[in-house]
Amino acid sequence: MTSGPAVVLLRIAPLAVLLVLWEIAALSGAWPRQVLVPLEQVGATLVALATSGELERHLLASLYRLANGFVAGSLFGIAIGTAMALSRGVHRLLWPTFTCVRQVPVIAFIPLLILFFDVEDSFKIVIVAMASFFPSALATHDAVRDIPESHREVARLYRMPLLPFLRRLILPATVPQVLTGLRLGLTRGWLSLVAAELLAADSGLGQMMEMGRQLFQIDVVLSGVFVAGLVGFLLDGSMVRLERRLTRWKGA
């Protein structure tokens, strides 16, 4: 059986190779240092941004928007997904529009949302909520629809009230798929937020990278890219651990 350290080394090997190739290319002189920044310069810039508090300010602004948008979009998505799965009337009413709108990239709505919400926090929160809504709603809809009809018939036979019906039947049967939808929604929300901040924001990781681009400070841009990737990795890992903990009963 492969030991723990060996597994870790295998997982980080592709990233290590990429960084080594990056450093070789940067030191080769084939591209100007202002374009292909050496790793040590990016590291020094990242440390400087963290020490000055600028990185913390931008990161906290982004996480605040992500948390608010993700919670709002996910809760609304779970509610709409459940309603469409349980009610044929709601499904016929909402499904065509839902299917059509979810095919459109969320960032395509940015110009329209700016007109309604300006470039304040509410605009970015709505972007995250929209990005989180569709995966959560679709996963919940499919999970509820996959519940055997016989189980629903038993609930109807015993005239189970709505809240016990949702808590005792719907919730246990849909947790794995819903968590997968939440995980996907969180990832899409984070990506959409950074993209929105790149286009229109006065703070956040995306705005920090955009300001670095305008000033041709590629080391600042790459520092933002590194932090955005690290945050996305940690968020996804947290959702995976949560999913394993909440679905531990399936393997019992």
C-alpha positions in Angstrom: 0.0 0.0 0.0 1.3 3.4 -0.9 2.4 5.5 2.1 1.0 8.9 2.9 4.1 11.0 2.0 4.4 9.2 -1.3 0.9 10.0 -2.2 1.4 13.7 -1.3 4.6 13.8 -3.5 2.7 12.2 -6.4 -0.1 14.8 -6.1 2.2 17.8 -6.0 4.6 16.5 -8.7 2.7 18.1 -11.6 2.6 21.4 -9.9 6.3 21.2 -9.0 7.2 20.4 -12.7 5.1 23.4 -13.9 6.8 25.8 -11.5 10.2 24.5 -12.5 9.4 25.0 -16.2 8.1 28.5 -15.4 11.3 29.4 -13.5 13.5 28.1 -16.4 11.5 30.0 -19.0 11.6 33.2 -16.9 15.4 33.0 -16.4 16.1 32.0 -20.0 15.6 35.6 -21.2 13.3 34.5 -24.0 10.7 36.9 -22.7 11.0 40.2 -20.8 11.0 39.9 -17.0 8.1 42.3 -17.0 6.0 39.7 -18.9 7.2 36.4 -17.5 8.0 37.2 -13.9 10.4 34.9 -12.0 8.9 33.0 -9.1 11.0 34.7 -6.5 9.7 38.1 -7.5 6.1 36.8 -7.3 6.8 35.4 -3.9 8.3 38.6 -2.7 5.4 40.6 -4.0 2.9 38.2 -2.3 4.7 38.6 1.0 4.7 42.4 0.6 1.0 42.4 -0.1 0.3 40.2 2.9 2.5 42.3 5.2 1.0 45.6 4.2 -2.6 44.3 4.8 -3.6 45.0 1.2 -4.0 41.3 0.4 -6.1 40.8 3.5 -8.4 43.7 2.6 -9.1 42.4 -0.9 -9.4 38.8 0.2 -11.9 39.6 3.0 -14.0 41.7 0.6 -14.2 38.8 -1.8 -15.0 36.2 0.8 -17.7 38.4 2.3 -19.4 38.6 -1.2 -18.9 34.9 -1.8 -20.5 33.9 1.6 -23.6 36.1 1.2 -24.2 35.2 -2.5 -23.6 31.5 -2.0 -25.9 31.2 1.0 -28.7 33.1 -0.7 -28.3 31.4 -4.1 -28.0 27.9 -2.7 -31.0 28.2 -0.4 -33.2 29.6 -3.1 -31.9 26.9 -5.5 -32.7 24.1 -3.1 -36.2 25.5 -2.6 -37.0 26.0 -6.3 -35.5 22.6 -7.2 -37.6 20.9 -4.6 -40.7 22.7 -5.7 -40.2 21.8 -9.4 -39.6 18.1 -8.5 -42.6 17.8 -6.2 -45.2 19.8 -8.2 -46.0 19.1 -11.8 -47.6 22.5 -12.1 -44.5 24.3 -10.8 -42.3 22.2 -13.1 -44.3 23.0 -16.2 -44.3 26.7 -15.3 -40.6 27.1 -14.4 -38.6 24.4 -16.1 -38.5 25.9 -19.7 -37.3 29.3 -18.4 -34.9 27.6 -15.9 -33.4 25.4 -18.6 -33.0 28.4 -21.0 -31.5 30.8 -18.5 -29.0 28.4 -17.0 -27.4 27.9 -20.5 -26.3 31.5 -20.4 -22.9 32.3 -18.8 -23.4 34.2 -15.6 -20.9 36.9 -16.6 -23.1 37.7 -19.6 -25.5 39.3 -17.1 -22.9 41.6 -15.7 -23.7 44.7 -17.9 -27.4 44.4 -17.0 -26.8 43.9 -13.3 -24.5 46.9 -13.2 -27.4 49.0 -14.4 -29.6 47.8 -11.6 -27.1 47.5 -8.7 -24.3 49.8 -9.8 -20.8 48.4 -8.9 -21.4 48.1 -5.1 -21.3 44.9 -3.2 -24.9 44.0 -4.0 -23.9 43.5 -7.7 -21.2 41.0 -6.9 -23.4 39.2 -4.4 -26.1 38.8 -7.0 -23.5 37.4 -9.4 -22.4 34.8 -6.9 -26.1 34.0 -6.0 -26.9 33.4 -9.7 -23.9 31.2 -10.2 -24.7 29.1 -7.1 -28.4 29.0 -7.8 -28.5 26.8 -10.9 -26.2 23.9 -9.8 -28.0 23.8 -6.5 -31.5 23.9 -8.0 -30.7 21.3 -10.7 -29.0 18.9 -8.3 -31.9 19.1 -5.8 -34.5 18.7 -8.6 -32.8 15.5 -9.9 -32.3 14.1 -6.4 -35.9 14.6 -5.4 -37.1 13.2 -8.8 -34.9 10.1 -8.2 -36.8 9.2 -5.0 -38.8 6.1 -5.7 -42.5 6.8 -6.2 -43.4 4.1 -3.7 -41.8 6.1 -1.0 -43.9 9.1 -1.8 -47.0 6.9 -2.0 -46.4 5.7 1.6 -46.0 9.3 2.7 -49.3 10.3 1.0 -51.0 7.2 2.4 -50.2 8.2 6.0 -50.9 11.8 5.2 -47.5 12.9 6.4 -47.4 16.7 6.9 -45.1 18.8 4.7 -42.3 19.5 7.2 -42.0 15.9 8.5 -42.2 14.8 4.8 -39.3 17.0 3.9 -37.2 16.2 7.0 -37.7 12.5 7.1 -38.0 11.5 3.5 -36.7 14.2 1.1 -33.7 15.3 3.2 -32.0 11.9 3.9 -32.6 10.8 0.3 -31.2 13.9 -1.4 -28.2 14.8 0.8 -25.5 13.3 -1.4 -26.7 14.9 -4.7 -27.5 18.2 -3.1 -24.1 18.4 -1.6 -22.5 17.8 -5.0 -24.6 20.6 -6.4 -23.6 22.9 -3.5 -19.9 22.0 -4.2 -20.3 22.9 -7.9 -22.2 26.0 -7.0 -19.5 27.2 -4.6 -16.8 26.7 -7.3 -18.8 28.5 -9.9 -19.7 31.3 -7.5 -16.0 31.9 -6.7 -15.0 31.9 -10.4 -17.8 34.2 -11.3 -17.0 36.6 -8.4 -13.4 36.9 -9.4 -14.4 37.6 -13.0 -16.9 40.2 -11.9 -14.3 41.9 -9.8 -12.0 42.0 -12.7 -14.6 43.9 -14.7 -16.1 46.3 -12.2 -15.1 46.6 -8.5 -13.3 48.9 -6.1 -12.0 46.0 -3.9 -11.5 42.2 -4.0 -8.9 39.8 -5.5 -10.2 40.5 -9.0 -9.9 44.2 -8.6 -6.3 43.8 -7.2 -5.3 41.8 -10.3 -7.0 44.3 -12.6 -5.2 47.2 -11.0 -1.9 45.3 -11.3 -2.6 44.7 -15.0 -3.3 48.4 -15.6 0.0 49.4 -13.9 1.8 46.5 -15.7 2.7 44.9 -12.4 2.5 41.3 -13.6 3.9 40.1 -10.2 0.8 41.5 -8.5 -1.5 39.9 -11.1 0.2 36.5 -10.6 0.0 36.9 -6.8 -3.7 37.3 -7.2 -3.9 34.3 -9.5 -2.1 32.2 -6.9 -4.3 33.3 -4.0 -7.5 32.8 -6.1 -6.4 29.3 -7.0 -5.5 28.5 -3.4 -8.8 29.8 -2.0 -10.7 27.8 -4.6 -8.7 24.7 -3.8 -9.4 25.1 0.0 -13.1 25.8 -0.6 -13.5 22.7 -2.7 -11.6 20.6 -0.2 -13.8 21.8 2.6 -16.9 20.9 0.7 -15.5 17.4 0.0 -14.8 16.8 3.7 -18.3 18.1 4.6 -19.8 15.8 2.0 -17.9 12.8 3.3 -18.9 13.6 6.9 -22.6 14.0 6.1 -22.8 10.9 3.9 -20.8 8.6 6.2 -24.0 6.7 7.0 -24.2 5.5 3.4 -21.2 3.3 3.8 -22.4 1.9 7.2 
